[in-house]
């Protein structure tokens, strides 16, 4: 049929599909694929059951990339959030809460199968790669053991899988995704020694490799990806715990090296959660007290963009933030007295790449759901 030959490279890839059968009877493959690209991500798990060809297609990296190209993906905000606790529950329990940005609905991901604890690790880190949520490290909530584990949730199949363990056991490290790789850097080991080491995880190959060490040890550092580089900001060294560094280091994968930026963080890091720094729309943002700040590479300074609303339509303290497109998502407690957590969405004003902020953006509160008000520790956005 016309069109099949033109889509063979995308359709086969690693899927080993038999193109002679076609994706949809009596339809050219190029037309059928246009239809399949538009199936909502929530229905992808059902597509796995149609036939082997659909299953292999939906599982392929190419399918996700083509959906992005055709503008048919959506965004899912993921929070490491406490589950409502019963009186009989001895230990805090955390799971992944998700907010569909289009539908405004909250869900909870299924628990990870075949693990001794029914909860996700405390203080783990999140990263998003090709429609997958990757959960790295953290503490066992019962034994407080530092875990090297890697768990991957595939939104297409709605299932968890286990990745290769991190080669270095580390807590409170920086983390960011570059293409199909995830870089972890800094943190501290089981003896509370701050680390300067960094490792990179290839999600498709399920392999880890070492990266060059950073110049400084960086425990409780912040990390963000900007302009295809990983920024590791502040943190403190073993000999000066709690005395946060003012500089940052940037990893450039093309040159396979780190460079230092002096005096990049001068705002008093003790008041800032490492999870409250994020990059989106080609800019680096941070929440400090009740301020939303944007970093200016030209001046090596942070400028106040806006103020976080308080009261009934706001939050008291920004705890974790993430961004996508032209939006920043921030979560924190409603007030010092009421510890229920709420999520705000900040829509950035329309700007060109080099424009300064000439007007403020717009704040909205995400829909409230009584089952999703627990303490949140970290967040990220997965394009699905």
ZIKACOR-V231926 format. One record per residue. N is the residue number from 1. RES is the residue in three letters. PSI is psi in degrees with one decimal (none if undefined). Layout:
[[N & RES & PSI] [N & RES & PSI]]
//
This chain:
[[1 & UNK & 151.7] [2 & UNK & 140.6] [3 & UNK & -25.4] [4 & UNK & -44.1] [5 & UNK & -34.2] [6 & UNK & -21.1] [7 & UNK & 7.2] [8 & UNK & -39.2] [9 & UNK & -44.2] [10 & UNK & -39.9] [11 & UNK & -30.2] [12 & UNK & -71.0] [13 & UNK & -117.0] [14 & UNK & 9.8] [15 & UNK & -18.8] [16 & UNK & 40.4] [17 & UNK & 147.6] [18 & UNK & 102.4] [19 & UNK & -21.6] [20 & UNK & -24.9] [21 & UNK & -25.6] [22 & UNK & 154.2] [23 & UNK & -39.7] [24 & UNK & 128.3] [25 & UNK & 136.5] [26 & UNK & 12.0] [27 & UNK & 135.7] [28 & UNK & 147.9] [29 & UNK & -34.2] [30 & UNK & -35.1] [31 & UNK & -43.5] [32 & UNK & -42.1] [33 & UNK & -37.5] [34 & UNK & -35.2] [35 & UNK & -44.4] [36 & UNK & -31.9] [37 & UNK & -26.1] [38 & UNK & 0.7] [39 & UNK & 128.1] [40 & UNK & 147.1] [41 & UNK & -29.8] [42 & UNK & -18.8] [43 & UNK & 1.8] [44 & UNK & -35.7] [45 & UNK & -36.2] [46 & UNK & -31.6] [47 & UNK & -26.7] [48 & UNK & -27.9] [49 & UNK & -6.0] [50 & UNK & -56.2] [51 & UNK & 172.2] [52 & UNK & -35.2] [53 & UNK & -43.7] [54 & UNK & -42.5] [55 & UNK & -47.9] [56 & UNK & -36.0] [57 & UNK & -50.4] [58 & UNK & -31.7] [59 & UNK & -15.1] [60 & UNK & 148.6] [61 & UNK & -34.3] [62 & UNK & -36.5] [63 & UNK & -44.2] [64 & UNK & -42.3] [65 & UNK & -38.6] [66 & UNK & -36.5] [67 & UNK & -39.5] [68 & UNK & -44.1] [69 & UNK & -38.1] [70 & UNK & 3.5] [71 & UNK & 29.8] [72 & UNK & 7.8] [73 & UNK & 163.6] [74 & UNK & -177.9] [75 & UNK & 138.7] [76 & UNK & 118.6] [77 & UNK & 128.4] [78 & UNK & 129.4] [79 & UNK & 135.9] [80 & UNK & 106.4] [81 & UNK & 143.3] [82 & UNK & 137.6] [83 & UNK & 141.8] [84 & UNK & 129.8] [85 & UNK & 135.8] [86 & UNK & 165.4] [87 & UNK & -26.3] [88 & UNK & -6.2] [89 & UNK & 121.7] [90 & UNK & -30.9] [91 & UNK & 151.0] [92 & UNK & 142.2] [93 & UNK & 133.4] [94 & UNK & 147.9] [95 & UNK & -178.5] [96 & UNK & 114.9] [97 & UNK & 138.8] [98 & UNK & 142.3] [99 & UNK & 116.6] [100 & UNK & 117.5] [101 & UNK & -22.8] [102 & UNK & -45.3] [103 & UNK & -21.1] [104 & UNK & 28.4] [105 & UNK & 145.2] [106 & UNK & 141.6] [107 & UNK & 167.7] [108 & UNK & 128.8] [109 & UNK & 150.8] [110 & UNK & 154.8] [111 & UNK & 154.4] [112 & UNK & 126.3] [113 & UNK & 158.0] [114 & UNK & 40.4] [115 & UNK & 154.1] [116 & UNK & -31.7] [117 & UNK & 134.5] [118 & UNK & 6.7] [119 & UNK & 155.8] [120 & UNK & 156.5] [121 & UNK & 144.0] [122 & UNK & 146.7] [123 & UNK & 25.2] [124 & UNK & 172.8] [125 & UNK & 149.8] [126 & UNK & 147.1] [127 & UNK & 152.3] [128 & UNK & 129.7] [129 & UNK & 120.3] [130 & UNK & 54.6] [131 & UNK & 15.9] [132 & UNK & 145.1] [133 & UNK & 124.8] [134 & UNK & 125.0] [135 & UNK & 120.9] [136 & UNK & 132.3] [137 & UNK & -151.4] [138 & UNK & -176.9] [139 & UNK & 140.6] [140 & UNK & 124.3] [141 & UNK & -13.8] [142 & UNK & -47.4] [143 & UNK & -14.1] [144 & UNK & 18.4] [145 & UNK & 138.7] [146 & UNK & 127.9] [147 & UNK & 141.0] [148 & UNK & 10.2] [149 & UNK & 153.1] [150 & UNK & 121.5] [151 & UNK & 139.9] [152 & UNK & 124.5] [153 & UNK & 122.4] [154 & UNK & 112.6] [155 & UNK & -21.0] [156 & UNK & -47.1] [157 & UNK & -8.7] [158 & UNK & 44.4] [159 & UNK & 155.4] [160 & UNK & 149.2] [161 & UNK & 164.3] [162 & UNK & 130.9] [163 & UNK & 174.6] [164 & UNK & 138.5] [165 & UNK & 150.5] [166 & UNK & 137.6] [167 & UNK & -23.1] [168 & UNK & 126.8] [169 & UNK & 121.4] [170 & UNK & 148.2] [171 & UNK & 151.7] [172 & UNK & 47.3] [173 & UNK & 164.8] [174 & UNK & 152.9] [175 & UNK & 139.3] [176 & UNK & 154.0] [177 & UNK & 127.9] [178 & UNK & 112.9] [179 & UNK & -120.9] [180 & UNK & 19.1] [181 & UNK & 150.5] [182 & UNK & 127.6] [183 & UNK & 132.0] [184 & UNK & 140.8] [185 & UNK & 143.7] [186 & UNK & -149.4] [187 & UNK & -160.7] [188 & UNK & 158.9] [189 & UNK & -171.6] [190 & UNK & -15.8] [191 & UNK & 15.4] [192 & UNK & 19.4] [193 & UNK & 126.3] [194 & UNK & 148.2] [195 & UNK & 146.2] [196 & UNK & -3.2] [197 & UNK & 162.1] [198 & UNK & 146.2] [199 & UNK & 156.7] [200 & UNK & 136.2] [201 & UNK & 124.4] [202 & UNK & 114.1] [203 & UNK & -43.1] [204 & UNK & -42.5] [205 & UNK & -11.7] [206 & UNK & 48.6] [207 & UNK & 151.7] [208 & UNK & 145.6] [209 & UNK & 153.6] [210 & UNK & 146.7] [211 & UNK & 164.5] [212 & UNK & 147.7] [213 & UNK & 150.5] [214 & UNK & 165.8] [215 & UNK & -29.8] [216 & UNK & 152.6] [217 & UNK & 142.9] [218 & UNK & 88.8] [219 & UNK & 143.5] [220 & UNK & 40.5] [221 & UNK & 163.0] [222 & UNK & 156.1] [223 & UNK & 147.5] [224 & UNK & 153.7] [225 & UNK & 125.2] [226 & UNK & 130.1] [227 & UNK & 44.3] [228 & UNK & 30.1] [229 & UNK & 152.1] [230 & UNK & 124.0] [231 & UNK & 126.0] [232 & UNK & 114.4] [233 & UNK & 131.0] [234 & UNK & -138.1] [235 & UNK & 174.1] [236 & UNK & 160.1] [237 & UNK & 164.2] [238 & UNK & -43.7] [239 & UNK & -10.9] [240 & UNK & 55.3] [241 & UNK & 131.0] [242 & UNK & -12.5] [243 & UNK & 94.2] [244 & UNK & 140.3] [245 & UNK & 153.5] [246 & UNK & -9.0] [247 & UNK & -178.9] [248 & UNK & 163.8] [249 & UNK & 142.8] [250 & UNK & 126.4] [251 & UNK & 125.3] [252 & UNK & 108.2] [253 & UNK & -27.3] [254 & UNK & -34.0] [255 & UNK & -6.5] [256 & UNK & 46.6] [257 & UNK & 166.0] [258 & UNK & 146.0] [259 & UNK & 148.8] [260 & UNK & 143.4] [261 & UNK & 110.4] [262 & UNK & 147.4] [263 & UNK & 37.6] [264 & UNK & -29.1] [265 & UNK & 107.3] [266 & UNK & 22.7] [267 & UNK & 7.9] [268 & UNK & 78.1] [269 & UNK & -17.6] [270 & UNK & -18.6] [271 & UNK & 2.4] [272 & UNK & 129.2] [273 & UNK & 136.7] [274 & UNK & -24.4] [275 & UNK & -1.8] [276 & UNK & 18.0] [277 & UNK & 133.4] [278 & UNK & 160.5] [279 & UNK & 136.7] [280 & UNK & 160.1] [281 & UNK & 32.3] [282 & UNK & 18.1] [283 & UNK & 157.2] [284 & UNK & 128.6] [285 & UNK & 155.5] [286 & UNK & 151.5] [287 & UNK & 125.9] [288 & UNK & 115.0] [289 & UNK & -120.9] [290 & UNK & 19.6] [291 & UNK & 143.3] [292 & UNK & 121.9] [293 & UNK & 151.1] [294 & UNK & 135.4] [295 & UNK & 136.0] [296 & UNK & 110.0] [297 & UNK & -29.1] [298 & UNK & -42.1] [299 & UNK & -5.3] [300 & UNK & 47.6] [301 & UNK & 161.8] [302 & UNK & 127.6] [303 & UNK & 140.4] [304 & UNK & 123.3] [305 & UNK & -43.2] [306 & UNK & 178.0] [307 & UNK & 139.4] [308 & UNK & 126.9] [309 & UNK & 149.5] [310 & UNK & 176.6] [311 & UNK & -151.2] [312 & UNK & -30.4] [313 & UNK & 24.8] [314 & UNK & -163.8] [315 & UNK & 156.5] [316 & UNK & -41.7] [317 & UNK & 114.7] [318 & UNK & 127.9] [319 & UNK & -49.7] [320 & UNK & 143.7] [321 & UNK & 151.5] [322 & UNK & 161.6] [323 & UNK & 158.0] [324 & UNK & 143.8] [325 & UNK & -121.2] [326 & UNK & 25.9] [327 & UNK & 149.8] [328 & UNK & 132.4] [329 & UNK & 127.4] [330 & UNK & 138.8] [331 & UNK & 141.5] [332 & UNK & 174.6] [333 & UNK & 148.2] [334 & UNK & -43.0] [335 & UNK & 170.6] [336 & UNK & -29.2] [337 & UNK & -41.9] [338 & UNK & 111.1] [339 & UNK & 11.2] [340 & UNK & 134.4] [341 & UNK & 140.1] [342 & UNK & 159.8] [343 & UNK & 131.2] [344 & UNK & 150.3] [345 & UNK & 125.4] [346 & UNK & 117.8] [347 & UNK & 116.4] [348 & UNK & 147.9] [349 & UNK & 156.4] [350 & UNK & 126.9] [351 & UNK & 153.8] [352 & UNK & 170.2] [353 & UNK & -37.1] [354 & UNK & 7.1] [355 & UNK & 147.5] [356 & UNK & 163.7] [357 & UNK & 114.9] [358 & UNK & -13.9] [359 & UNK & 161.8] [360 & UNK & 157.4] [361 & UNK & -158.6] [362 & UNK & 131.3] [363 & UNK & 137.0] [364 & UNK & 150.2] [365 & UNK & 132.9] [366 & UNK & 151.5] [367 & UNK & 139.3] [368 & UNK & 141.0] [369 & UNK & 124.6] [370 & UNK & -21.7] [371 & UNK & -2.2] [372 & UNK & 53.1] [373 & UNK & 10.4] [374 & UNK & 168.8] [375 & UNK & 133.5] [376 & UNK & 143.3] [377 & UNK & -35.0] [378 & UNK & 156.0] [379 & UNK & 158.8] [380 & UNK & 168.0] [381 & UNK & 130.1] [382 & UNK & 128.6] [383 & UNK & 118.7] [384 & UNK & none]]
//
